[in-house]
């Protein structure tokens, strides 16, 4: 069945009607090959243009089944044996899906600012065939929304700056609580990111004056182990105790300073991706493979999976009720 023409738009960059829906400028060019034509620029395009399935000869249903298996922890070697598909083809599909999910994530989240309330950040250490790689990620506590991440071979300031930069694009200038672990570079990176440049007056030279955002609180959960006993120390690096308690009550209902939510997210990533298992033989070969995997699972986590902690109780009668399942994005809406 052909797609409704009212939902299509011209993908030609040079077309004046590019990206505009409902202008009645799209017509059917070839019904069999599922090609359409734009009557403004007279260019034809495929129905799969701009999607994961563009110029793929395999049925989209098979591609989605393979990606779904990989997302839920199935190794590539098992997929190759089950479907009889070449391993290079499976890796190519995975790379395509990763790039597509990254663009989708950036388009939907990075260009829309949100009132985050409380965010938590942490890192995961993964092993590859070329050595260890670090993955830094951040999430919004109240909606469990995965905000983004970065991948690097070193656990250094550059890795954190890439991750914090993504959070900075999304965050509105509102009271914000940032909870991180004991890595000592976190406070300085977040302080540098959450600043606004004020231009100098006319006639003055020099760079802009950087002013820190008000009502930004930074806390750290420092864990240490001595004689097989785990000690947890909660430190307020920046902010007032009263404001921190108010944000915690508003975002998680109750509790204290913690990084529990990002640690649960880390466990989800380790459970889902075969290359992140603590003891695995299915190691990633390249850093880009791990980055693609992060964005694929992040999009599935944000937009596809229902989270039990986000479900909403809805009354449908005097004594009857049902649970409405929600994703992090739906909870945000």
Secondary structure, 3 states (H helix, E strand, C coil): CCCCHHHCCECCCCCCCECCCCCCCEEEEECCCCEEEECCCCCEEECCCCCCCCCCCCCHHHHHHHHHHHHCCCCHHHHHHHHCCCHHHHHHHHHHHHHHHHHHHHHHHHCCCECCCEEEEEEEEEEECCEEEEEEEEEECCCCEEEEEEEECCCCHHHHHHHHHHHHHHECCCCEEEEEECCCCHHHHHHHHCEEEECCCCCCCCCCEEEECCCEEEEEEEEEEECCEEEEEEEEEECCHHHHHHHHHHHHCCCCCCCHHHHHHHHHHHHHCHHHCCCCCCCECCHHHHHHHHHHHHHHHHHCCCCHHHCEEEECCCCCEEEECCCHHHHHC
